[in-house]
Amino acid sequence: MAEDLVLDTAIRDWVLIPLSVVMVLIGVLRHIVSKLMRSSQTPDAKIVREGQVMLRARNLRTAANFIPSKAFRARKLYYCNELVCAQNLFPWIL
């Protein structure tokens, strides 16, 4: 039968414990660095709203041939209502 593997206390104290500590510290350091590199700036609400309206209008234009003309006009009016026109986000739509 094979003998049991015995770990010397000097190896444990001078190799395995420092190696474990270093690995934990590297993990903590990586977490802190990634947290610092993340942008914490919130996007401007007006810019986000403009982008969403443009995306929806583009989707409406692409689907214009597949939906009835009455539905297209209703959706066009929806995009041209007070959200877009009252704030003068896209004056060329009217």
C-alpha positions as CSV (number, residue, x, y, z in Angstrom):
1,M,0.0,0.0,0.0
2,A,1.1,3.6,-0.6
3,E,2.2,5.7,2.3
4,D,0.2,8.8,3.3
5,L,1.4,12.1,1.9
6,V,2.5,14.4,4.8
7,L,2.9,18.1,4.3
8,D,5.8,19.7,6.1
9,T,4.8,22.6,8.4
10,A,7.5,24.8,7.0
11,I,6.1,24.4,3.5
12,R,2.6,25.2,4.8
13,D,3.8,28.2,6.7
14,W,6.1,29.7,4.0
15,V,4.4,28.7,0.8
16,L,0.8,27.8,1.0
17,I,-0.4,30.4,3.4
18,P,1.3,33.4,1.7
19,L,0.1,32.1,-1.7
20,S,-3.5,31.9,-0.4
21,V,-3.2,35.4,1.0
22,V,-1.8,36.8,-2.2
23,M,-4.6,35.2,-4.2
24,V,-7.3,36.8,-2.0
25,L,-5.6,40.2,-2.2
26,I,-5.4,40.0,-6.0
27,G,-9.1,39.2,-6.1
28,V,-9.9,42.2,-3.9
29,L,-7.6,44.4,-5.9
30,R,-9.3,43.4,-9.2
31,H,-12.7,44.1,-7.7
32,I,-11.6,47.6,-6.6
33,V,-10.0,48.4,-9.9
34,S,-13.0,47.3,-11.9
35,K,-15.3,49.3,-9.6
36,L,-13.1,52.4,-10.2
37,M,-13.0,51.9,-13.9
38,R,-16.8,51.7,-14.3
39,S,-18.3,54.9,-15.3
40,S,-20.8,56.2,-12.7
41,Q,-22.1,59.0,-14.9
42,T,-25.8,58.7,-15.6
43,P,-26.8,59.5,-19.2
44,D,-28.7,62.7,-19.9
45,A,-32.4,62.0,-20.0
46,K,-33.0,64.2,-23.0
47,I,-30.4,62.4,-25.1
48,V,-31.8,59.0,-24.1
49,R,-35.4,60.1,-24.9
50,E,-34.3,61.4,-28.3
51,G,-32.5,58.2,-29.1
52,Q,-35.5,56.1,-28.2
53,V,-37.9,58.3,-30.2
54,M,-35.5,58.0,-33.2
55,L,-35.4,54.2,-32.8
56,R,-39.1,53.9,-32.6
57,A,-39.7,56.2,-35.6
58,R,-37.2,54.2,-37.6
59,N,-39.0,51.0,-36.7
60,L,-42.2,52.6,-37.8
61,R,-40.8,53.6,-41.1
62,T,-39.5,50.1,-41.7
63,A,-42.9,48.5,-40.9
64,A,-44.8,51.1,-42.9
65,N,-45.5,48.7,-45.8
66,F,-46.7,45.9,-43.5
67,I,-49.3,47.7,-41.4
68,P,-52.5,49.4,-42.5
69,S,-52.3,53.0,-43.5
70,K,-54.7,54.0,-40.7
71,A,-52.5,52.3,-38.1
72,F,-49.4,54.0,-39.7
73,R,-51.1,57.5,-39.4
74,A,-52.1,56.8,-35.8
75,R,-48.6,55.9,-34.8
76,K,-47.2,58.8,-36.7
77,L,-49.5,61.1,-34.8
78,Y,-48.4,59.5,-31.6
79,Y,-44.8,60.2,-32.3
80,C,-45.6,63.8,-33.4
81,N,-47.7,64.5,-30.3
82,E,-46.6,66.6,-27.4
83,L,-43.6,64.4,-26.5
84,V,-41.8,65.3,-29.7
85,C,-43.4,68.5,-31.0
86,A,-44.0,70.4,-27.8
87,Q,-40.4,69.9,-26.8
88,N,-39.1,70.7,-30.3
89,L,-36.9,67.7,-30.3
90,F,-37.4,67.0,-34.0
91,P,-39.0,69.9,-35.8
92,W,-38.5,68.3,-39.2
93,I,-41.1,65.6,-38.4
94,L,-44.1,67.9,-38.9
